[in-house]
Amino acid sequence: MRLHPAVVGAAEEVLREVLRFTGPADVIISRYFREHPKLGSRERNAIAEGVYAVLRNKLAYASFAESGHGPAMRRLTLLGLADAVGVDNLGSLSAEETEWLQRIAQIDRNSLPVTLRANLPQWLFDKLVERDGEAATLELAEALNRPAPLDLRVNALKWKREDVIAELSKAPILCEPTPYAPLGIRVMKKPALQNLPLFKEGAIEVQDEGSQLLAQILGAKRGEMVVDFCAGAGGKTLALGAAMRNTGRLYAFDVSEKRLSKLKPRLARSGLSNVHPVVIAHENDAKVKRLVSKIDRVLVDAPCSGLGTLRRNPDMKWRQTPESIVELNAKQVSILASAARLLKPGGRLVYATCSLLDEENEAVAQQFLATHEGFELVPMKDILEEQKVALEMQDYLKLSPHIHHTDGFFAAVFQRKKVA
């Protein structure tokens, strides 16, 4: 059944606003849907996926849109919608537009110039090619430009993974265990999870497998004092609380009260009572200082470029700049240094990002070690062996969508040296 003709106009309106890059695409899209409550779920899905298709393929689509007739924004919108739902499902197209879209669909994407195939900003493409070579960069870009699967984490306090998979299959929802995270489930499509009893009772949470592994390598145990230093909406906090079997004390710090407020309903569903959300003004807040040298483990999922999450947030590649990376570096170094003070001798510190860039990852880890003699790097291969995770790494965790089918993640593990 064809979509209502109004969908094209609505998608064009949303796309125009998103391409101003004044804020995250998902926030802009959600606001538009709230302001237009008469749109049905099928229409909303088409609009959202059409906009994301343009963001993923922006350079190639801009090149394609130089042909054809009519306003350039409409041509971009039609390319995105055709990618999302197919030409035949679009209503109100002229014969000329239909013929143009069908002609574009015949183009062999592999025949395009490499920058159009990669669909990455020139500065980012050049940086990755310099490090990894053109072939590897194109392979990575191809993976980043595909929509991500939906990963779930099972709340081990309530259910076992195999039982959740069996329950989901009754829905029916096709899914499989994730290969690395022991509580992860990969869902093949994107069902309305919020309507499932499993979701309502806190048995499952949406969380990328890579994110689950970050929480796992912290190794939080029963009865410990643990801090999730940049907790955000609390996905890793919930995983840590369950790993601690709802014992000890788990502090969820964040500078954004709005982000932290999203943890509350998730916390209520989870059944956890050992989590203490704390809004802080900055990394040197007095609420942080009072915990100096008292904490067993600290996770720093630092503010970063988010370039490892382009499968889910394709607008990030167009919103980041080399200058914004430099600004983030200063924050990352400062936050890591502040978080390190919380640890007891022998305590574990995990620094993590969802970035692909060396300057946000290895460079920060190496700078930390150079300026903090009281800490030593724990090789990631040892941590993964400890946690029984079947991944081959050396000093650091480096996850990539084209190799591991997760978002792009980096992590380094440090230990505070025990006093001699």
N, C-alpha and C positions, 0 to 999 in steps of 0.2 A: 504494500500500500504506500502510495506516494505521500511525502510530507506536505503539510499545508504550505501554500505559497508564501505565507508570512514568515516562515522560518528563515528564508534567505535574507530578508530584510533585517530580522532580529539578529542573525549571526553577523551580518555586516556591521550593525550598530555596536555589538559587543567587541568585534575585532578592531574596529576603529579606536575604541577606548583602550583596549589591551595594548595595541601597538604604540600608544603614547608612553608606555613603560613608566607610568607614575606609581605603580604598585604591583604586587604579585597578581598574576593572571587569575589564579583560583579565587582570590578575594574579589576581584572585579566581576568575574562570572557569577559567583554566588550572590553578590549584591544585585546584579541585573535580574537574576531569577527571583529574588525576594521582591523586587519592584514589579515583576511581571508574573504574578501567581497563576495566571490562567494557562500558562504554558504547561503542556503535559510532559510526562517523563520521557517519552520518545523524542519530543521536540527538544527538550533540555539536553538530552544525551547527544543529539545530532549537533546542536549549537556548540556545546562544550568540546566535543571531539573534533568538530570542524575547525574551531579556533586553535586547538592544540596542534592539529595537523599543519596549519599555517606556521605556527611558531617552530615546529620541528623542521619544516622544509622552507623556511622563509627565503633564503637566497635563491633556491631553485624555482620556487613559485614566483618570486619577483621577476625572474628572468622569463618564465613562461608567460607571465601576465603582460609582458611587453607586446605580445601579439594579441589578437582578438579585438573586440570593440566594446564600447561602454566604459563606465568609470573603473579606474584601476582597483579601487577597494572592492567593488563587486566581483571583479575577476579573481582577485585573491580569495575572496570568500567562497566563490564557486569551486575553486580548486581545493580548498580545505574540506568543504562539504562533500565533494565528489570522492575525495580520499576517505572520508569518514563513513559515508552511507551508500556511495555509488551514484552514478549519474542518473540511472533510471528511477531512483527514489526522490529526486528533486522535482518539486512542482514549479510551475510558472516560468520554465526556461524557454527562451526563444529557440527556434530551429537552429539558428546561427550559433547560439551558446552551447547547445547540445553537441553540435558537430565539432565545435572548437574543443570542448572538454574531451570528446572521444579521440580527437587528433592528439591532444596532449598526452592522453593515457597510453598512446602507442610509442612515445619516446622512450628509448632505452636509457635509463638513468646512468648506466655505467659508461655511456658515451659522453656524459657531461664533463666539463672541466672539474678537476679535483676539488676545488673550493666549493663548487655548487653541490657536488656529491656529498661532501662532508657537512655542509650546512652549519658551519661554525664561524664565529667572528674571525676575521683575518688574524688578529693578534693571538687568539687562542690556538687556531690551526697551526700557525707558524711555531708557537711555543711547543706544541705536542710533536710536530714533525721534527723539530730540532732534537728533541729528547728520544723519540721512539722510531722515527722514520715515517715516510709517507704511507706505506702499506699498513703498518700497525695502527697509525692514526685513523686511516679510513675504516679499518675494521672496528675500532673503538667508536668512531662517529656513527657508523651504521647501527651499532647496538644502542647508543645513546638516543638515536632518532626513532627507535621503536618504542611503543608504549610498554610500560612495565607490567609484569603479572601482579596479581594480588597475593601478598604473603600474609599469613596469620601466625600468631604465636598462641600456643595453648597455655592456659593458666594451670600449671601443674598442681596448684592447691586444690583444684576442683575436678579436673578431668585428665585422662591419659590421651596422648596424641592419637593412638590407633582407634580409640573410642570416638573421638571427635570426627575423624575421617569417616568412620562408619555412620555416624549420625548425619553428617553433611551429605553423604551419598543418598540418604533417604529423601532429601529435599526436592529433586536430586541436584547436588552440586559436585561437579567433577573436580577432584583435587588429588594431591600426592604429597608425601613427606618431602621436606626440603633436604638436600643432600648433606648439608653441614650442620645447621642448627638443630639440636635434638628435639626441640619443641615446635619447630616450624612446619607450616602446611602451605603449599602453593596451590592456589585456586586458578583454574583454567580460564574462567570468565569472571565477570564482576557482578555478582548477585547483590541484592539489597540486604546486606548483612544485618542492618539495624532491626530488621523484622524477625530475625531468627531467635528462638529461645536461647540458643547457645550464647549469642551475643548479649542478650538482655541479662542473662545471669552471670556474665563475666567469665565464661569459659574460654572465650577467644578475644584477641585484640588484633587489630591490623598493625603489622610491623614487618618491614623488609627483613629478609634473612640476614643481611649484613648488619643491620642495626641490632638484631638479636645476638649476633656474635660479639658485638662490642660489649654488650652487657655481660655476656658469658665470660669473656677474658678478664673482666675485673675480678672474677672468682669470689664474689661476696658469699660469706658463710653465716650460719646461724649465730645469733647473739652478738654480731659485730656492730661497730659504729661506722656507717658508710655515708658518703656524700655524693649525690648526683649534682655536680656543680652548675651545669647549664641545662636544667631539667626540661625546659620548654613545656610541651603538653604532656610530658611524662611517660612516653612509651618505654624508654629504658628504665625509668624509675619503677614501673610496674614489674618489669622483668627482674630487676634486682630484688625487689621486695619478696617476690615469689621464690627466688633463689635462696633468700635468707629464711625461708619457711615462716614468714610473718613474725620473726623474732628480731631482737636487737633494735637499733634506731637507724632509720634511713632518712636523711635530710634531702629534700628536693629544693635546691636553690635556683632562682631565676630573677632577672631584673625586670621582667614583664609580668605584671599582675594578671593581664589579660591572657597571656599564654598559660600561666600557671593555673588559672581558673578552669581551664579545659581539663585539667587533671582530676578535678573533684568528682564529676560524674563517673569517670573511669575508675577512680579509686573506690567509689561506693560499690560499683559492680564487681570489682576484683576480690572484695572481702579482706583486703589488707588493712591492718591497723597499726603497722610499724612505720608508716610513712608520715613525715612532717614537712609539708610544703612551707617554704619560707621565701617571701619576696625580699630581695636585697637591692640596695640602691646602686651598688657597683661591686667589683671584686674585692675591694678593701673595706667593705661595710663592717661595722662593729659586730654584727650578727655572725660574720665569718670569723673575725678575729678571736671571738670567745671560744672557738673550737680548735685553735692552734695546738698542734701536737697531741690531739685527742682521738684522731680518726684512724681507723684501720685501712680503709680503702676509699679512693676518690676517683670518680669518673669525670673527665673534662671533655664533653662533646662540644668542642669550641665553635663559636660563631665563625662561619667560613663562607666561601663563595657559593657553595652548594652545587658546584659543577659536576659532582658525582651523581646528582639526582635528576639529570636532564630528561630521563625517561618519564619522570613524573612532573617535573617543573621545567619545561623547555624554554620558558621565558627567561630563566636565569642566565642563559648564555648571552642574551642580548642586553640584559640589565647590568651585568658585571663589566668592569673595565680594568686595565692594568693598574690604574690609580686606586680603585676600590680594593684591590688585592693588597696593596701596600698599607692601606688604612686597616684592613683586617689583620694583617701581620702584627701590627702594634698591639691590637686587642688580644690576639692569641698568646703572644709572649707574656703580656701582663697577667692575663687570667691564669695561665699555667703556673706562673711564679707564685701567685697568690694562693692557688689551690694546693700547691706543694707544701705550704707552711702548715697545713692542717694535719699532716700525717705523723703518726707515731714512728719511732725507729722500727724498721722492718715492714712498714706499711707500703701498700701498692698504689701507684698512680698511673692511670691510663689517660693518655692524650689522644683524642680522636677527632677526625673531621670527615665530612662527606665531600671532600675535594679531591681532584685529580692532580693538583699542582704541587710540585716539589717544595715551592717556597712556603706553602701552608702546612706542609707535612714534614718531610725529613729535615728541612732547614730549621724549623721550629724546634724539633726534637734535639737536633745537634746543638743549637744555641742554648737550649735549656741545660744540657749536660755540661757545656763549656762554662756555664755561669753558676752551676749548682753542684759543687764538689761532694755534697752529702748524698747525692743520688747516683744510682747506676742503672744502665739499661739492662732490662731482662730480655733476652732474645725471644722473639715471638714464637719461634719453633718450639722452645721449651714450654711456653704458656699453652700452646695448642696441644702439645702432648699431654700436659697436665689436665687439660679440659677434655681430652679425648676427641678433639676435632680433627677430622681427616683432611687437613689442608697443608700443603707444602709452602712454608714461608721461611724467611731467614730472620733478620733482626726485627722487621716490621710486618704488620698486617697490611696488605695491599689488595683490596678487592676491586674487581672491575667487571662491568656488565657483560663484556664480550667473552670473558673467560669464566667467571663464576656465576653469572646470571643473577647478580645482586646489584644494588646501587653501588657506585664507586665509593669506597671507604678506605680510610687509612687509620692505623692505630699504632702507638708506641707504648710500651709498658716500662715504667721506672719503679725502682724500689729505693726507699730511703734506707741508707746504710745504718746498721745497728751500731750503737756506741760501743767502742772497744773496751 
